[in-house]
C-alpha cells in the first residue's frame, strides 16, 4: 500500500482529507476440538472527504490506483459543491491541524501460517480436554485485526500507520442441575499473532484460574436485588467509563442532547474520580489502540474528561471543536476506507487512586465484588444496564460465595458520585474491544477497581 500521497497535494483545492486504508481480519475457532471457523478477510480502498463552507462531500473506491484516487477526489469535491449550493451554510474554515509522522507496529518476527495458528489453538484445546474432561463444552479461538492507513490533508498533515491486535478467546461450559454454566476470558493484546501465539503453556495457569471461577460460579447463589455497596473490578469500571460516561461526552452526542451538555465545569463525580481518554500511551507504555493522528489529520492528545470529579472536556472532531471554541485532540476515527470519520474514544479509563483492593473489600459488611461482564448498554442520559457474569458476595469484609449471572443498572453519573474508594492499580483490557457507534471501531478501556453503589438484580 502506498505510503506517499504527497503527489496529490495540488489536487486538494478545497479542505480535503485523502485516505488509503486496508483492514485485515483473521478468525479461527475450535468447539470441542472441531474447527468451526477459519476466515481471512481483507477490505481496502481509497476515500476522499471535502469540506466547503459547512457542507461535506465524500466518495470512495475499492480500487487503489492513480485513476481511482483522482476519481474520488473529483467526486468528493463535486458532492461538497453540490450540497453547498443547496444548503448555503456559510460556515467558517475548520481549525487547521498539521502533523507528519509514521507509526508502524508491524512485527519483525516471521508471520504465522494458518497451520501454525491451528497448532497453537489445538494445543490449548487438548490441555483443557485432558485436564477438565467433565466440561460440557469448550471453545478456543483467535481473532486478529490489522488496520493500515495512509492519510494526507490539504492542511499538509501526512500520516502512515499499521496497528495490529490479537485476541485469544477461551470459553468453558459445564452443566449444573440440567442448565449450562459458562465463563470466558480474552487474552492477547497489541501486536500481530506471532507476538502472542508462542508457547501455549503460558496460558495454562490462566485457564486453570478460569476453570476455578467456573466451578465457583456453578455452586453460586443468586444475588439479593436492590441498591448495594459493591466493588466494580477494573473490567467493569472500564466499560462504565466507556459506555456510560465516554459516549455522553462525545461532542456530537452532546449536540444531540446528551445529559453531559448540562454538566460542563460541574461536579459530576466523587473528587476521587479523574477520567481520561488516552490517545496512545499510559505511564510510558503504548496502549492497545494507539492513535497518534486521527483521520482528519489532527495529532492525537489525551483528553481529560473528568478531573477530580469536575467535568472538564468533551471529545471533538474539527467541526465540533470549532462550534465549542476549543481545540480538537484526535478523536475523529473511521472504521473502513468507505466510512467517514466520527467522534470516537481511543483508550478510556478512570485514573488509579490510593486504596488497596483488599482494604476496599474489607470495608464492606454486606455487598458484592463484581468482576466480569459480557455485554451492556447505555444511553445519552448515562443510564446503563450491564450483564454480570462473575462475582462474589462480600460478607463482613470477606469474599463469600460466587453469584449467578445477574445485571447491574443505574445512572452512571450517580454511580460516580457514590464512589468512596479507588484502587491503586491500573489494568487494561489487553486486546481492547469493539465499539459499535454507527460503525464498529477498536477501542481500549481499563482502570482501577472502584467502590460504589449500584442497583443489582437477583432475588
N, C-alpha and C positions, 0 to 999 in steps of 0.2 A: 504494500500500500504506500502510495506517495506520501513522503513527509514534507514535501515542499510545494506549497500552493502560492508562493510569492509571485509567480509569473502572472497570476490573475489579478493582482492588485489594481492594475489600470482599468480592469473591467468593473470594479466596485464603485459605481458612480454615485449611488446613494449610500446611506448607512447600511452595511451588508455584513452578514456572517456566512462564511462558506465553510462547510464541514464535510469531510470524508470519514466514514466510520464503518468498522466491521465488528460485529458481535459474534463470538463463537461459544456454543454451549455443548457440553458433553454430559450425558446422563447414562449411568449403568446401575442396575439394581438386581438383587437376588432375594427371592422369597422362599424360605425353607430350602435353600440350596439351588433353586431353579432360577435361571435368568429370566426376568420379566420385563426388563427394559434395557435397551442398548441403542442410544441415538446420538448423533453428532450433527449439529446444525450450524450453518453459517448464514448471517444476514449482513449484507454490506451494500453500500451505495454512497451517493453524494447528495447533499441538500444545500439550499441557499435560502436565507431569510433576509428580506429587505424592509427597511423602515422609511416611511415617507409621511412626515407631518402628522403622526399619530396612527397611521394605518400600516399594517404588516402584510407583506406578500411572502408566500412560502412556496417552494417547489422542491421536488426530489426525484431522483432517478437511480435505479438499481445498477445501472452501468456506470463504471468509473473510468472515463477516458476524457480526452480533451474536448471532444464534441459534446459529451454529456454535461460536463462542467459548465460550458458556455451556454448550453441549452437551459439548465436550471437557473443560472444567473439571469438570463433574459426573461424566463417565465416568472421568477420571483419578483423581478423589477416591474414587469408589466402588471402583475397582480397587485403590487403595492400602489402603483399609479392609478389603476382602475378603482380600487377601494377608496383611495384618497379623493378621486374625482367625485365619488358618490357621497362620502361622509364629510369631507372638508373639515376635519377636526382642528387643524391649525395648531398643533401642539409643538412645543419646543423640541430641540435636539435632545437626544439621550445623553446621559453623563458619559464622557469619554474615559475609557479604561484601556490601558496599554500594558502588555506583558509579552515576554518572549522566553519560552522555556521548553525543555523536553524532559519527560518523566517516563522512563522505560523500566518496568518491573519484571521484564521477561527473565525467566530462569536461565542460568548458564549451564545447567545440567541437561543431559540428554533427555528428550521428551519421552514419556512413557507411551508404549504402544497400548492398544486396547487389550491385547493379550496380557501385558504386564499389569494393567489395572484390574483385569478379571482375576488374575492370580492373587493379587493383594486382597481383594474383597473376599475371594473364596477361602483364603487362609483365616480371615476373621470369622467368616461364617462357620468354618469347620471347628474353630475353637469354641464358639457358642454352642454348636450342636453337641460336641463331645462333653463339654463341662456342664451343660444345662439341658439334658435330654428331655425333661418334663415340660419344656416350653411348648405351648400350642402353636406358636408362630414366631418366626424371626425374620427380620428384614435388614439387609446390609446394602448400602448404596453409596454412590458418589455423584456429586454434581459439580461440574467445572464451568466457569464463566470467564471469558476474557473480553474486554472492551478496548478496542484500539481506535484512536481518533487523531485526525489532523484538522486543525482549525486555523483559519485566518479571518481577520475582520478588516473593515475599511479604516478602523482606528489604528491598524497595523499591529494588533495583537497576533501572535503566532505561537501555536502550541501543538505539541505531539505528545500522546500518552498511550501507554499499554499497561492496563491494570487487570490482573487476573486474581480470581479467588477460587478456592476449592473447599467443598463441604463433604464430609463423610457422615452419613446418617446411619444410626443403629436404632432399631425399634424392636422391643421384646414384648411378647404377649403370652399370658398364661390364663387358664380357665379357673375360676373360683365360683363355686356354687352355681355352675352352669352358665356363668356370664364371663365374657372376656375382660381381662385387666391388662392394660398396656402402658408402656412408657417408652420415651425415645430421647435421644440426645444427638446433637450435631457437633461434630469435631471438625478440625481443619482451620482455615484462616486465609490470609492473603497469600498469593503465590500460586503457581501452576501445580498440577497434580504431582509432578516429580519432587516437589518440595515437601509434600506431606505423605505420600504413599511410599514410605521407605521400609520400615520394619513393622509389620502388623502387631508384633508383641508389645510395641509401645502403647497400644490401646487396651491391652488386656486388663490392666488394673482398673481403668476407667469403666470397662464393660462389667467387671465384677461389681464395682460400686453401683452401676446402673441396675444390675440384677438384684442387688440387695434392696435398692429402693423399690423395685417391683414387688419383691416379697413383702416388704413393709406395707406397701400400698394394698396388696391383696388381703392383708389382715387388718386393714384400716377401718376407721369408723366414719360416720357422717359428721360433718361439721355442724355446729349449732348456729342457726341463722341469726342475723342481726348485725348491728354496728359493733365491731370488735376491734380490740387493740391487736395489731399484727406487726410482724416484721416482713417486709417485702424484700426477698433476695434480689441481687443485682439484675438478674434476668428480667424479673417483673418490673423492678424500678426503671430499667432501661426502656421497656415497652411503654410504661406510663409516661416517661419523659417524651418519647417519640409520638405515640398515638394520641394521647390525651392533652398534652401540652404543646409539643412541637407543631402539630398541624394547626392549632388555634393561632399560632404566632407566625404562620406563613402569610406574607402581606397580601397575596391575592385572596386568601380566605378571610383576612381581616377586612378587606374592602367588600367582601361578600357578606359581612355581618357577623363574623366570629366574635365571641364574647371577649376575647383579648383586646378588641378595639376599644373597650371601655376602661382598660386597666393600665395603660401606659403610665409609668412612673408611680404606680400604686403598689401597696403591699399585697402580693398575691400568694405568698407562701411564708412559711416559717423563716426567720432570719438565718436559720441553719442551712437554707437551700440556695445554692447557686447552680444554674443550669446553662450549659454551653453547647452550641452546635459547632463541633470542631471540624476544621477544614480537612486536615490531613495528618496531624501529628499531635500526640499527647505525651507529655513528660519525656520528650526526646525520641519517642518511638513512632514509626509510621503506622497509621491505623488501617483497619480492614478495608475501608473505602477511602483511599486518599484522593482528594480533589484539590489539585494545585491551581487549576484555572477552570472556570466553568465554560459552558457552551455559548456564552456571549462574549468570551474573551476577557472576563474580569478575573484578576489574580485573586485567589481564594484566601480569605482570612477567617479566623474564628469569630463567631457571633455569640456574645454574652447575652442570652435571652433573659435570664433572671439572675440578679446579683444580690446576695444577702436578703432574699425574699422579695425584692423590688423588681417589677417587670421593666426591663431597660431597652430592649430592642426587638424588632421583628426581623424576619428573614426576607430578603428582597431580590428581585431582578432589577435590571436597569430602569425599566419603566416605573415600577412601584417605588424605587428609591427616589426617582425624580419627584413623584407625587408626594412622598413623605419628606422631601427635602433632606435626604440623608445619602450615605454612600453605599453602593452595593458591595457585597463581600463574597460573591461567588456562589450563589445558591441557585443559579439557573442551569438546569440539567435536563438532558434529553436521553431517552432510553435507546432508540434506534435512529439510524440516519434519516428515516422518514418521519420522525417526531420533532415537533418544535419544543424548545426548552421551556420548562415550567419551574416555578419556585419550589425547590425540594431541599430536604435536610441532607446532611452528609453523615456525620457521626455525632449523635446527640446523647448527652449524659448529664446527670447530676454530679457535681463535684464531691469527692470524698470529704468526710468530716473528721471528727476526733474520737468517736466512740469505738469500742471494741464490740464485735458481734456477740461474743459470749456474754458480755455485760448487758447488752441490749436484751438478749434472751432472758437473762437472769432477772431483769427488771419487770417482767410481765407475769402477773399472777394467773391470768386466765385469758389466753389468746391463741394465736396461730403463727407459725413460721411458714410462709408460703414461698415455694422455691421455683416452680416451673409453670409455664403457661403454654398452651398450644395455639390459641388464637384469641382475637378480641376485636372490639370495635369501639369507636369514639366519634363524637360529632363536634361541631364547632362551638357548642356550649361547654365543652370539656367533660360532658357526661360520658362515662365509659362502662363497658362490661367486658371482663376478661375471663376466659376459662382457666381454671387452676387444675393442673394435672399431677402436682406433687406438693405435699406439705405435711406439717406435723402439728399436733396440739402443743401448746405450751401450758404447763400446769405448775404453779408455784415456782416459776423461774427455770423449769427444766423441760426438755423436749419429751413429749409423750408419744402416743400412738400416731401413726400416719393417718391421713384423712383421704377419703374417696374423692373422686373428681367432683369439683364444685365450681362456683363462679364468684367473682367479686365485682362490685359495681360502686359507682359514686360519681361525684363531681370532682374532677381532678384538682381544681384549684382549692376546693375544700380539703381534699386529702393532703395537699402540700401544706396548707395552713395547720394541719393537725400533727405534722412531723415534730417529734420530740428528740430524736437521735438519728445521726447519720454515721455509718461505719467509716473506718479509716482506710478501707480497701477500695481499689478500683479494678473492676473486672469488665472486660469487653467480650461481647459475643464474637468469637474468633472468626467465623466465616461471614459475619454480618447477616443480613436478611434482605427480603424484597418488600418494598413499599408500593402499594397499588393505587396511588392517587392519579387517576385518569390513565397513566401509563405506569407499568412496573418500573422500578429503578432499585439498584442495590443500595442499601444504607447500612450504617453501623450504629450500634447502640450499646449502652452499658451503664456502669455506675457502681455505687456502693449499695449496701443494704440500708433500708430506711425503716424506722419505727413510726407507725402512723395508725390512723383509724379508717377502716373501710367497711362497707356492707358486704357480708359473706352469705352465700346461700347454703342451704342444708336443712336440717330438721328444725 
